[in-house]
Amino acid sequence: MHNTPVFIEFSGGAELLFNNKKDYNVVLPQTEKAWTLGDLLIWMKDNMLKQRPELFLQDKSVRPGILVLVNDTDWELMVNKIRWRIFHNGRIIGGNLGEPKGVDLKTTLNNYEKWFTQNLDHFNPGDERIWQQRYYANDEFFNQETRNVAFLMIGGEGEATDKWMTQGAWIDYAKKYQAICFQLEHRYYGKSHPTPDLSTENLQYLSSQQALADLAVFIEAMNSLYELSPDVKWIAFGGSYPGSLAAWLRQKYPHLVHGSVSASGPLLAKLDFDDYFKVVDHDLRSYSDECLQAVKQGTGQVELLLRHMVGQRNLNKIFRLCDPIEERSNNSLDISNFFETLAGNFAGIAQYNKDNRIGKSSKGANITIDTLCDIMVNQSIGTQVKRLATVNDLLLNAYDQKCLDYKYDTMINEMKNISWDSETAEGGRQWTYQTCTEFGFYQTSNYKPQVFGDKFPLDFFVQQCTDIFGPKYNMTLLNRAIERTNTLYGALDIEVTNVVFVHGSVDPWHALGITKTVNQGAPAIYIKGTAHCANMYPKSPKDLPQLQAARLEIQQLIGSWLDL
């Protein structure tokens, strides 16, 4: 039984609905299970609200503009709604490089955190605006006499974490080569806020070019601040989008960076990344053809059920939909979102299969392709569509979600929120902006034949750019942006030395990367059976032999670059 004391503070006009009183100390009644935020909102409406309940709750959520502080924490106050997407555009909530598994930090949390004064616009000398960028530093392994080796972990499309300062393969390399370790959080992600909000106007300063310039300025500053040797050699590390940044940093600033380890980096910007689901299909087939066919048949059964009222109501129940789908069945964007979400249930697991990471949910970290396929081939569950629903249940429960919100407008409205306190400020809005202005990377249903249907074509993703950021973010701009990105960096024809490109065969992103050695000065390591950024995580007794060999090969390459 739980008896829960709560402090509530209102602002944004909400206090007018509660006797014009701004703060309350309340004790919630005992219940058999712990209170949720949704339970609290309903209790407040029923027990505290004195007038005009429609001004407080709207569509099962707190009306926009009303702020409620609960136990000193600002909440995104949603009732019986999930975050609209755990996995979107090939990105999982929190960013594609998860926290490393391993022992806890040896010292006090956040003791590596520091701040650096950074330029807002590196390409306009007349713009003197500055901001504070977060970074981490660890000199525990540093050779204080020679001071000639520095490692840099590049932050990406999610919040940086100090757990990487004591764990991961790069820390093993740092111990061997006596390096000082830095991690720089990417502008506009985590706590590195260059502008007051995330308006489209402000997001013009969010780009890979600005991020690379951030890294260059940071390196120069750290050389001075930490009194590094004039002959210091910097080695950059990055996984996923930062894997691309690591390669591009060596390409654009070779006088500052001596070598780079580029893990799972998509070097080719591509509007229609239909090959993504080709790899996912292969991953499912690697378990069994029966699994692949069950997913295909289940998807087909969903399409059949959508054609009539009884079937639609059945989908509401078995997929735990937040809103009745019979009311939205004629809305093509909602249906596209629904099918893309079901496909994402499999894609998100395939991308991170057995990679020794910790994401936002430790439960989710234990779910693998084997887990999903065990469900899909289990005839005792029922028809294939019921097995698809069981997979959906598994993932909703893993991320503590009550229901599946497939509504397109809900997604767009959340993505349009420009506040740093919004749900999508964890990185969803920012990464979507980068896909709309630099990369594309849209995992469409255009690949044929594929098992997830054809309901999320390229136009569905381009429409999101337009609806979130404005009418100019259309197909024409996207095509120009992607051509520009590939011209700037060379795509798969990049010319660099002292870079190693590392990919896993299970990871769908390998389709946009370098997987075969063309230039001996920039070799590729293609690890069969491994997923996204797998080589970056700490060693595990369960690691495949080829993953162990890859980490050793990377270590030897770094040693050859350092010439130590």
C-alpha positions as a Python dict, from the first residue, in 0.01 Angstrom:
ca = {
    (1, 'M'): (0, 0, 0),
    (2, 'H'): (134, 342, -91),
    (3, 'N'): (54, 670, 86),
    (4, 'T'): (205, 942, -130),
    (5, 'P'): (287, 1302, -27),
    (6, 'V'): (304, 1540, -323),
    (7, 'F'): (392, 1907, -362),
    (8, 'I'): (211, 2075, -652),
    (9, 'E'): (284, 2422, -788),
    (10, 'F'): (81, 2587, -1066),
    (11, 'S'): (177, 2857, -1315),
    (12, 'G'): (75, 2964, -1663),
    (13, 'G'): (-272, 3057, -1530),
    (14, 'A'): (-356, 2712, -1396),
    (15, 'E'): (-377, 2849, -1042),
    (16, 'L'): (-694, 3041, -1139),
    (17, 'L'): (-873, 2709, -1168),
    (18, 'F'): (-762, 2601, -821),
    (19, 'N'): (-891, 2881, -591),
    (20, 'N'): (-619, 3113, -723),
    (21, 'K'): (-369, 2928, -507),
    (22, 'K'): (-29, 2854, -662),
    (23, 'D'): (97, 2572, -442),
    (24, 'Y'): (-47, 2279, -253),
    (25, 'N'): (90, 2009, -26),
    (26, 'V'): (-136, 1708, -59),
    (27, 'V'): (-127, 1347, 55),
    (28, 'L'): (-269, 1107, -196),
    (29, 'P'): (-482, 822, -59),
    (30, 'Q'): (-343, 475, -19),
    (31, 'T'): (-356, 246, -319),
    (32, 'E'): (-247, -110, -392),
    (33, 'K'): (5, 14, -648),
    (34, 'A'): (220, 323, -682),
    (35, 'W'): (62, 641, -818),
    (36, 'T'): (139, 744, -1174),
    (37, 'L'): (136, 1097, -1309),
    (38, 'G'): (-178, 1013, -1502),
    (39, 'D'): (-348, 895, -1182),
    (40, 'L'): (-248, 1222, -1016),
    (41, 'L'): (-400, 1438, -1290),
    (42, 'I'): (-732, 1256, -1270),
    (43, 'W'): (-730, 1285, -890),
    (44, 'M'): (-656, 1659, -915),
    (45, 'K'): (-943, 1707, -1159),
    (46, 'D'): (-1186, 1513, -938),
    (47, 'N'): (-1078, 1642, -597),
    (48, 'M'): (-913, 1984, -634),
    (49, 'L'): (-1055, 2149, -944),
    (50, 'K'): (-1329, 2396, -856),
    (51, 'Q'): (-1440, 2521, -1196),
    (52, 'R'): (-1408, 2482, -1573),
    (53, 'P'): (-1243, 2136, -1593),
    (54, 'E'): (-1229, 2172, -1971),
    (55, 'L'): (-969, 2445, -1923),
    (56, 'F'): (-740, 2206, -1737),
    (57, 'L'): (-769, 1880, -1929),
    (58, 'Q'): (-809, 1848, -2305),
    (59, 'D'): (-798, 1520, -2495),
    (60, 'K'): (-672, 1342, -2184),
    (61, 'S'): (-377, 1577, -2146),
    (62, 'V'): (-306, 1906, -1971),
    (63, 'R'): (-392, 2193, -2200),
    (64, 'P'): (-97, 2367, -2372),
    (65, 'G'): (38, 2665, -2180),
    (66, 'I'): (-51, 2529, -1838),
    (67, 'L'): (251, 2445, -1626),
    (68, 'V'): (241, 2215, -1325),
    (69, 'L'): (540, 2143, -1103),
    (70, 'V'): (514, 1811, -919),
    (71, 'N'): (773, 1737, -649),
    (72, 'D'): (1012, 1996, -796),
    (73, 'T'): (1002, 1837, -1142),
    (74, 'D'): (851, 1982, -1461),
    (75, 'W'): (644, 1711, -1626),
    (76, 'E'): (512, 1658, -1976),
    (77, 'L'): (164, 1597, -1840),
    (78, 'M'): (7, 1328, -2056),
    (79, 'V'): (-264, 1092, -1932),
    (80, 'N'): (-298, 741, -2076),
    (81, 'K'): (-82, 840, -2373),
    (82, 'I'): (258, 708, -2466),
    (83, 'R'): (540, 909, -2604),
    (84, 'W'): (437, 902, -2966),
    (85, 'R'): (737, 701, -3065),
    (86, 'I'): (1014, 509, -2892),
    (87, 'F'): (1194, 454, -3220),
    (88, 'H'): (1173, 698, -3513),
    (89, 'N'): (1382, 764, -3824),
    (90, 'G'): (1628, 498, -3715),
    (91, 'R'): (1684, 677, -3383),
    (92, 'I'): (1584, 547, -3042),
    (93, 'I'): (1480, 789, -2769),
    (94, 'G'): (1796, 910, -2597),
    (95, 'G'): (2016, 870, -2906),
    (96, 'N'): (2160, 580, -3100),
    (97, 'L'): (2463, 529, -2879),
    (98, 'G'): (2329, 396, -2550),
    (99, 'E'): (2497, 393, -2214),
    (100, 'P'): (2761, 124, -2175),
    (101, 'K'): (2699, -171, -1951),
    (102, 'G'): (2961, -240, -1690),
    (103, 'V'): (3067, -153, -1338),
    (104, 'D'): (2935, 162, -1176),
    (105, 'L'): (3139, 478, -1182),
    (106, 'K'): (3426, 461, -939),
    (107, 'T'): (3387, 820, -829),
    (108, 'T'): (3106, 1067, -765),
    (109, 'L'): (2853, 1102, -1046),
    (110, 'N'): (2913, 1401, -1272),
    (111, 'N'): (3261, 1468, -1136),
    (112, 'Y'): (3388, 1471, -1496),
    (113, 'E'): (3138, 1733, -1614),
    (114, 'K'): (3272, 2069, -1729),
    (115, 'W'): (3161, 2358, -1949),
    (116, 'F'): (3322, 2526, -2245),
    (117, 'T'): (3248, 2866, -2402),
    (118, 'Q'): (3161, 2799, -2764),
    (119, 'N'): (3079, 3015, -3067),
    (120, 'L'): (2724, 3010, -3197),
    (121, 'D'): (2810, 3055, -3565),
    (122, 'H'): (3158, 2950, -3671),
    (123, 'F'): (3107, 3066, -4027),
    (124, 'N'): (3022, 3430, -3957),
    (125, 'P'): (3318, 3611, -3799),
    (126, 'G'): (3093, 3908, -3728),
    (127, 'D'): (2864, 3701, -3507),
    (128, 'E'): (3006, 3724, -3155),
    (129, 'R'): (2732, 3529, -2979),
    (130, 'I'): (2854, 3252, -2750),
    (131, 'W'): (2701, 2975, -2540),
    (132, 'Q'): (2804, 2708, -2290),
    (133, 'Q'): (2877, 2358, -2424),
    (134, 'R'): (2904, 2062, -2190),
    (135, 'Y'): (3200, 1830, -2197),
    (136, 'Y'): (3359, 1562, -1980),
    (137, 'A'): (3728, 1508, -1905),
    (138, 'N'): (3913, 1221, -1739),
    (139, 'D'): (4291, 1229, -1695),
    (140, 'E'): (4309, 915, -1479),
    (141, 'F'): (4510, 724, -1742),
    (142, 'F'): (4707, 1020, -1877),
    (143, 'N'): (5085, 1016, -1898),
    (144, 'Q'): (5152, 1339, -1711),
    (145, 'E'): (5509, 1356, -1835),
    (146, 'T'): (5474, 1314, -2212),
    (147, 'R'): (5116, 1456, -2231),
    (148, 'N'): (5105, 1354, -2594),
    (149, 'V'): (4793, 1137, -2645),
    (150, 'A'): (4434, 1268, -2630),
    (151, 'F'): (4116, 1074, -2703),
    (152, 'L'): (3791, 1248, -2799),
    (153, 'M'): (3448, 1083, -2784),
    (154, 'I'): (3214, 1276, -3013),
    (155, 'G'): (2862, 1337, -2883),
    (156, 'G'): (2568, 1278, -3111),
    (157, 'E'): (2192, 1293, -3142),
    (158, 'G'): (2122, 1242, -2772),
    (159, 'E'): (2239, 1347, -2427),
    (160, 'A'): (2600, 1273, -2340),
    (161, 'T'): (2672, 1071, -2026),
    (162, 'D'): (2970, 1052, -1795),
    (163, 'K'): (2937, 672, -1785),
    (164, 'W'): (3142, 668, -2104),
    (165, 'M'): (3428, 833, -1914),
    (166, 'T'): (3509, 510, -1729),
    (167, 'Q'): (3363, 240, -1953),
    (168, 'G'): (3371, 121, -2310),
    (169, 'A'): (3634, -5, -2552),
    (170, 'W'): (3787, 340, -2589),
    (171, 'I'): (3868, 342, -2217),
    (172, 'D'): (4056, 14, -2260),
    (173, 'Y'): (4254, 182, -2540),
    (174, 'A'): (4312, 490, -2323),
    (175, 'K'): (4461, 276, -2047),
    (176, 'K'): (4694, 106, -2292),
    (177, 'Y'): (4809, 425, -2463),
    (178, 'Q'): (4794, 653, -2155),
    (179, 'A'): (4553, 901, -2307),
    (180, 'I'): (4356, 1185, -2156),
    (181, 'C'): (3988, 1137, -2242),
    (182, 'F'): (3738, 1402, -2347),
    (183, 'Q'): (3374, 1377, -2450),
    (184, 'L'): (3205, 1678, -2612),
    (185, 'E'): (2827, 1691, -2617),
    (186, 'H'): (2677, 1781, -2955),
    (187, 'R'): (2522, 2126, -2984),
    (188, 'Y'): (2143, 2128, -2934),
    (189, 'Y'): (2141, 1791, -2754),
    (190, 'G'): (2147, 1707, -2385),
    (191, 'K'): (2227, 2016, -2180),
    (192, 'S'): (2418, 2195, -2457),
    (193, 'H'): (2169, 2465, -2550),
    (194, 'P'): (2308, 2727, -2790),
    (195, 'T'): (1978, 2919, -2820),
    (196, 'P'): (1685, 3002, -2589),
    (197, 'D'): (1456, 2755, -2765),
    (198, 'L'): (1430, 2512, -3055),
    (199, 'S'): (1248, 2736, -3301),
    (200, 'T'): (1310, 2664, -3668),
    (201, 'E'): (1490, 2998, -3692),
    (202, 'N'): (1727, 2896, -3412),
    (203, 'L'): (1784, 2549, -3553),
    (204, 'Q'): (1967, 2702, -3850),
    (205, 'Y'): (2276, 2672, -3627),
    (206, 'L'): (2229, 2295, -3594),
    (207, 'S'): (2432, 2118, -3861),
    (208, 'S'): (2715, 1871, -3899),
    (209, 'Q'): (2940, 2152, -4024),
    (210, 'Q'): (2882, 2361, -3711),
    (211, 'A'): (2934, 2047, -3497),
    (212, 'L'): (3268, 1974, -3665),
    (213, 'A'): (3377, 2333, -3610),
    (214, 'D'): (3275, 2299, -3243),
    (215, 'L'): (3508, 2000, -3217),
    (216, 'A'): (3796, 2184, -3385),
    (217, 'V'): (3768, 2488, -3159),
    (218, 'F'): (3734, 2259, -2858),
    (219, 'I'): (4053, 2068, -2946),
    (220, 'E'): (4252, 2389, -2980),
    (221, 'A'): (4122, 2512, -2645),
    (222, 'M'): (4196, 2185, -2464),
    (223, 'N'): (4551, 2182, -2601),
    (224, 'S'): (4604, 2506, -2415),
    (225, 'L'): (4389, 2448, -2105),
    (226, 'Y'): (4543, 2108, -2026),
    (227, 'E'): (4893, 2207, -2141),
    (228, 'L'): (4916, 1919, -2384),
    (229, 'S'): (5240, 1853, -2569),
    (230, 'P'): (5298, 2046, -2895),
    (231, 'D'): (5326, 1699, -3052),
    (232, 'V'): (4998, 1570, -2903),
    (233, 'K'): (4806, 1326, -3120),
    (234, 'W'): (4428, 1333, -3098),
    (235, 'I'): (4223, 1024, -3180),
    (236, 'A'): (3848, 1073, -3233),
    (237, 'F'): (3580, 814, -3158),
    (238, 'G'): (3219, 815, -3266),
    (239, 'G'): (2930, 576, -3311),
    (240, 'S'): (2627, 614, -3542),
    (241, 'Y'): (2594, 979, -3661),
    (242, 'P'): (2905, 1066, -3452),
    (243, 'G'): (3076, 783, -3640),
    (244, 'S'): (3029, 988, -3954),
    (245, 'L'): (3145, 1299, -3767),
    (246, 'A'): (3462, 1118, -3658),
    (247, 'A'): (3553, 1040, -4020),
    (248, 'W'): (3460, 1389, -4139),
    (249, 'L'): (3660, 1549, -3855),
    (250, 'R'): (3974, 1371, -3973),
    (251, 'Q'): (3890, 1472, -4330),
    (252, 'K'): (3823, 1842, -4261),
    (253, 'Y'): (4070, 1906, -3977),
    (254, 'P'): (4364, 1666, -4033),
    (255, 'H'): (4604, 1912, -3866),
    (256, 'L'): (4410, 1870, -3541),
    (257, 'V'): (4303, 1504, -3547),
    (258, 'H'): (4556, 1232, -3612),
    (259, 'G'): (4315, 940, -3647),
    (260, 'S'): (3951, 839, -3609),
    (261, 'V'): (3748, 531, -3521),
    (262, 'S'): (3421, 556, -3712),
    (263, 'A'): (3167, 303, -3585),
    (264, 'S'): (2837, 242, -3768),
    (265, 'G'): (2862, 577, -3943),
    (266, 'P'): (2623, 640, -4237),
    (267, 'L'): (2852, 832, -4473),
    (268, 'L'): (2605, 839, -4762),
    (269, 'A'): (2322, 1086, -4723),
    (270, 'K'): (2020, 934, -4894),
    (271, 'L'): (1662, 1055, -4919),
    (272, 'D'): (1492, 717, -4959),
    (273, 'F'): (1677, 471, -4737),
    (274, 'D'): (1463, 176, -4847),
    (275, 'D'): (1756, -65, -4803),
    (276, 'Y'): (1711, -27, -4427),
    (277, 'F'): (1422, -272, -4417),
    (278, 'K'): (1601, -499, -4661),
    (279, 'V'): (1857, -557, -4386),
    (280, 'V'): (1584, -599, -4123),
    (281, 'D'): (1424, -864, -4344),
    (282, 'H'): (1758, -1042, -4363),
    (283, 'D'): (1797, -1022, -3986),
    (284, 'L'): (1458, -1187, -3933),
    (285, 'R'): (1535, -1452, -4193),
    (286, 'S'): (1859, -1529, -4011),
    (287, 'Y'): (1639, -1666, -3731),
    (288, 'S'): (1414, -1856, -3974),
    (289, 'D'): (1207, -1813, -4288),
    (290, 'E'): (908, -1898, -4071),
    (291, 'C'): (964, -1585, -3860),
    (292, 'L'): (992, -1364, -4166),
    (293, 'Q'): (678, -1507, -4323),
    (294, 'A'): (484, -1477, -3996),
    (295, 'V'): (563, -1104, -3982),
    (296, 'K'): (454, -1065, -4344),
    (297, 'Q'): (133, -1258, -4287),
    (298, 'G'): (58, -1066, -3968),
    (299, 'T'): (100, -736, -4151),
    (300, 'G'): (-135, -857, -4423),
    (301, 'Q'): (-392, -953, -4160),
    (302, 'V'): (-373, -601, -4011),
    (303, 'E'): (-451, -461, -4357),
    (304, 'L'): (-754, -691, -4386),
    (305, 'L'): (-885, -601, -4040),
    (306, 'L'): (-866, -231, -4126),
    (307, 'R'): (-1122, -279, -4402),
    (308, 'H'): (-1425, -326, -4176),
    (309, 'M'): (-1560, -199, -3845),
    (310, 'V'): (-1538, -528, -3654),
    (311, 'G'): (-1177, -573, -3758),
    (312, 'Q'): (-1090, -216, -3667),
    (313, 'R'): (-1234, -260, -3318),
    (314, 'N'): (-1038, -580, -3282),
    (315, 'L'): (-718, -388, -3368),
    (316, 'N'): (-801, -132, -3099),
    (317, 'K'): (-805, -407, -2841),
    (318, 'I'): (-516, -630, -2937),
    (319, 'F'): (-272, -345, -3017),
    (320, 'R'): (-381, -133, -2717),
    (321, 'L'): (-444, 174, -2931),
    (322, 'C'): (-489, 503, -2748),
    (323, 'D'): (-761, 615, -2989),
    (324, 'P'): (-1019, 406, -3177),
    (325, 'I'): (-878, 339, -3521),
    (326, 'E'): (-1225, 320, -3679),
    (327, 'E'): (-1242, 697, -3630),
    (328, 'R'): (-913, 743, -3816),
    (329, 'S'): (-923, 471, -4081),
    (330, 'N'): (-974, 723, -4363),
    (331, 'N'): (-678, 933, -4250),
    (332, 'S'): (-387, 805, -4459),
    (333, 'L'): (-127, 977, -4239),
    (334, 'D'): (-257, 806, -3925),
    (335, 'I'): (-256, 469, -4101),
    (336, 'S'): (98, 529, -4229),
    (337, 'N'): (208, 615, -3878),
    (338, 'F'): (46, 300, -3741),
    (339, 'F'): (219, 71, -3990),
    (340, 'E'): (554, 246, -3951),
    (341, 'T'): (529, 205, -3574),
    (342, 'L'): (464, -169, -3609),
    (343, 'A'): (763, -198, -3844),
    (344, 'G'): (971, 3, -3598),
    (345, 'N'): (900, -256, -3328),
    (346, 'F'): (1120, -494, -3526),
    (347, 'A'): (1364, -243, -3672),
    (348, 'G'): (1456, -98, -3333),
    (349, 'I'): (1536, -442, -3195),
    (350, 'A'): (1732, -549, -3504),
    (351, 'Q'): (1940, -231, -3496),
    (352, 'Y'): (2058, -293, -3141),
    (353, 'N'): (2048, -673, -3131),
    (354, 'K'): (2266, -809, -2847),
    (355, 'D'): (2488, -500, -2847),
    (356, 'N'): (2564, -474, -2474),
    (357, 'R'): (2409, -129, -2445),
    (358, 'I'): (2170, 24, -2197),
    (359, 'G'): (1906, 249, -2348),
    (360, 'K'): (1621, 423, -2175),
    (361, 'S'): (1481, 92, -2051),
    (362, 'S'): (1687, -188, -1905),
    (363, 'K'): (1399, -423, -1990),
    (364, 'G'): (1425, -323, -2354),
    (365, 'A'): (1795, -396, -2355),
    (366, 'N'): (1724, -767, -2306),
    (367, 'I'): (1488, -797, -2604),
    (368, 'T'): (1653, -942, -2914),
    (369, 'I'): (1558, -1067, -3260),
    (370, 'D'): (1540, -1414, -3106),
    (371, 'T'): (1286, -1284, -2853),
    (372, 'L'): (1063, -1139, -3124),
    (373, 'C'): (1092, -1437, -3355),
    (374, 'D'): (1020, -1679, -3071),
    (375, 'I'): (688, -1497, -3041),
    (376, 'M'): (622, -1481, -3415),
    (377, 'V'): (663, -1857, -3466),
    (378, 'N'): (467, -1953, -3154),
    (379, 'Q'): (140, -2086, -3293),
    (380, 'S'): (-9, -2127, -2946),
    (381, 'I'): (-48, -1747, -2926),
    (382, 'G'): (-293, -1754, -3214),
    (383, 'T'): (-294, -1602, -3561),
    (384, 'Q'): (3, -1406, -3693),
    (385, 'V'): (-169, -1074, -3623),
    (386, 'K'): (-208, -1173, -3257),
    (387, 'R'): (162, -1255, -3250),
    (388, 'L'): (237, -908, -3392),
    (389, 'A'): (21, -766, -3114),
    (390, 'T'): (214, -971, -2856),
    (391, 'V'): (539, -818, -2983),
    (392, 'N'): (376, -476, -2952),
    (393, 'D'): (266, -559, -2595),
    (394, 'L'): (618, -664, -2506),
    (395, 'L'): (764, -334, -2618),
    (396, 'L'): (492, -118, -2466),
    (397, 'N'): (550, -290, -2133),
    (398, 'A'): (928, -265, -2165),
    (399, 'Y'): (900, 112, -2196),
    (400, 'D'): (623, 144, -1934),
    (401, 'Q'): (365, 266, -2186),
    (402, 'K'): (-9, 218, -2144),
    (403, 'C'): (-116, 238, -2505),
    (404, 'L'): (4, 294, -2861),
    (405, 'D'): (-52, 645, -2994),
    (406, 'Y'): (-49, 628, -3372),
    (407, 'K'): (-214, 967, -3442),
    (408, 'Y'): (-12, 1170, -3690),
    (409, 'D'): (-133, 1505, -3555),
    (410, 'T'): (-22, 1410, -3204),
    (411, 'M'): (325, 1334, -3333),
    (412, 'I'): (345, 1656, -3533),
    (413, 'N'): (216, 1874, -3249),
    (414, 'E'): (474, 1732, -3012),
    (415, 'M'): (748, 1777, -3270),
    (416, 'K'): (643, 2141, -3319),
    (417, 'N'): (698, 2221, -2952),
    (418, 'I'): (1005, 2448, -2942),
    (419, 'S'): (1058, 2450, -2565),
    (420, 'W'): (1366, 2290, -2412),
    (421, 'D'): (1127, 2140, -2156),
    (422, 'S'): (924, 1953, -2417),
    (423, 'E'): (919, 1576, -2463),
    (424, 'T'): (1084, 1587, -2804),
    (425, 'A'): (1363, 1822, -2687),
    (426, 'E'): (1544, 1507, -2573),
    (427, 'G'): (1653, 1495, -2938),
    (428, 'G'): (1354, 1398, -3151),
    (429, 'R'): (1285, 1746, -3288),
    (430, 'Q'): (1653, 1820, -3343),
    (431, 'W'): (1732, 1494, -3522),
    (432, 'T'): (1424, 1530, -3740),
    (433, 'Y'): (1550, 1876, -3838),
    (434, 'Q'): (1888, 1733, -3935),
    (435, 'T'): (1724, 1464, -4148),
    (436, 'C'): (1515, 1734, -4318),
    (437, 'T'): (1811, 1963, -4387),
    (438, 'E'): (2115, 1737, -4434),
    (439, 'F'): (2066, 1362, -4450),
    (440, 'G'): (1725, 1222, -4536),
    (441, 'F'): (1780, 866, -4409),
    (442, 'Y'): (1405, 793, -4434),
    (443, 'Q'): (1335, 425, -4379),
    (444, 'T'): (1047, 389, -4622),
    (445, 'S'): (833, 95, -4721),
    (446, 'N'): (942, 131, -5086),
    (447, 'Y'): (1175, -170, -5084),
    (448, 'K'): (1015, -465, -5261),
    (449, 'P'): (942, -726, -5156),
    (450, 'Q'): (933, -647, -4786),
    (451, 'V'): (730, -781, -4501),
    (452, 'F'): (598, -460, -4342),
    (453, 'G'): (360, -351, -4620),
    (454, 'D'): (373, -39, -4834),
    (455, 'K'): (192, 216, -4617),
    (456, 'F'): (486, 445, -4525),
    (457, 'P'): (631, 570, -4857),
    (458, 'L'): (876, 856, -4901),
    (459, 'D'): (603, 1122, -4923),
    (460, 'F'): (496, 1035, -4568),
    (461, 'F'): (835, 1142, -4432),
    (462, 'V'): (871, 1451, -4651),
    (463, 'Q'): (527, 1560, -4530),
    (464, 'Q'): (658, 1549, -4173),
    (465, 'C'): (935, 1794, -4260),
    (466, 'T'): (682, 2035, -4408),
    (467, 'D'): (432, 2001, -4124),
    (468, 'I'): (692, 2040, -3848),
    (469, 'F'): (923, 2309, -3986),
    (470, 'G'): (726, 2488, -4256),
    (471, 'P'): (636, 2478, -4627),
    (472, 'K'): (987, 2541, -4758),
    (473, 'Y'): (1105, 2211, -4607),
    (474, 'N'): (980, 2011, -4902),
    (475, 'M'): (1109, 1755, -5151),
    (476, 'T'): (1301, 2019, -5345),
    (477, 'L'): (1491, 2141, -5039),
    (478, 'L'): (1560, 1786, -4925),
    (479, 'N'): (1709, 1684, -5258),
    (480, 'R'): (1933, 1993, -5261),
    (481, 'A'): (2037, 1937, -4899),
    (482, 'I'): (2133, 1575, -4954),
    (483, 'E'): (2329, 1653, -5268),
    (484, 'R'): (2511, 1926, -5075),
    (485, 'T'): (2598, 1690, -4787),
    (486, 'N'): (2742, 1428, -5021),
    (487, 'T'): (2940, 1697, -5205),
    (488, 'L'): (3081, 1835, -4879),
    (489, 'Y'): (3203, 1503, -4743),
    (490, 'G'): (3239, 1273, -5043),
    (491, 'A'): (2982, 1014, -4931),
    (492, 'L'): (3126, 663, -4986),
    (493, 'D'): (3415, 807, -5189),
    (494, 'I'): (3559, 994, -4892),
    (495, 'E'): (3937, 1036, -4912),
    (496, 'V'): (4103, 1003, -4572),
    (497, 'T'): (4384, 822, -4397),
    (498, 'N'): (4414, 698, -4040),
    (499, 'V'): (4042, 621, -4020),
    (500, 'V'): (3891, 279, -3954),
    (501, 'F'): (3530, 218, -4059),
    (502, 'V'): (3355, -39, -3840),
    (503, 'H'): (3013, -191, -3914),
    (504, 'G'): (2803, -486, -3801),
    (505, 'S'): (2616, -705, -4046),
    (506, 'V'): (2296, -705, -3837),
    (507, 'D'): (2284, -324, -3822),
    (508, 'P'): (2067, -181, -4103),
    (509, 'W'): (2280, 135, -4108),
    (510, 'H'): (2574, -56, -4257),
    (511, 'A'): (2399, -18, -4594),
    (512, 'L'): (2505, 350, -4597),
    (513, 'G'): (2862, 293, -4479),
    (514, 'I'): (3197, 162, -4597),
    (515, 'T'): (3210, -212, -4532),
    (516, 'K'): (3498, -314, -4761),
    (517, 'T'): (3854, -187, -4752),
    (518, 'V'): (3933, 20, -5060),
    (519, 'N'): (4218, 224, -4916),
    (520, 'Q'): (4466, 50, -4685),
    (521, 'G'): (4515, 381, -4506),
    (522, 'A'): (4146, 376, -4411),
    (523, 'P'): (4048, 11, -4363),
    (524, 'A'): (3701, -129, -4306),
    (525, 'I'): (3608, -388, -4044),
    (526, 'Y'): (3279, -567, -4113),
    (527, 'I'): (3172, -776, -3815),
    (528, 'K'): (2931, -1055, -3898),
    (529, 'G'): (2652, -1108, -3648),
    (530, 'T'): (2684, -777, -3462),
    (531, 'A'): (2465, -468, -3441),
    (532, 'H'): (2487, -89, -3421),
    (533, 'C'): (2808, 39, -3257),
    (534, 'A'): (2869, -301, -3095),
    (535, 'N'): (3247, -260, -3097),
    (536, 'M'): (3224, 51, -2877),
    (537, 'Y'): (3067, -116, -2575),
    (538, 'P'): (3256, -284, -2291),
    (539, 'K'): (3378, -638, -2335),
    (540, 'S'): (3144, -918, -2237),
    (541, 'P'): (3199, -1294, -2200),
    (542, 'K'): (2913, -1335, -2450),
    (543, 'D'): (3092, -1138, -2724),
    (544, 'L'): (3128, -1318, -3056),
    (545, 'P'): (3488, -1412, -3146),
    (546, 'Q'): (3477, -1181, -3448),
    (547, 'L'): (3374, -888, -3224),
    (548, 'Q'): (3663, -960, -2991),
    (549, 'A'): (3897, -973, -3290),
    (550, 'A'): (3763, -642, -3421),
    (551, 'R'): (3831, -462, -3094),
    (552, 'L'): (4186, -595, -3094),
    (553, 'E'): (4239, -488, -3455),
    (554, 'I'): (4115, -137, -3373),
    (555, 'Q'): (4355, -122, -3079),
    (556, 'Q'): (4645, -219, -3303),
    (557, 'L'): (4548, 40, -3564),
    (558, 'I'): (4541, 314, -3300),
    (559, 'G'): (4885, 204, -3185),
    (560, 'S'): (5019, 225, -3541),
    (561, 'W'): (4877, 578, -3579),
    (562, 'L'): (5029, 688, -3251),
    (563, 'D'): (5357, 512, -3333),
    (564, 'L'): (5405, 425, -2966),
}
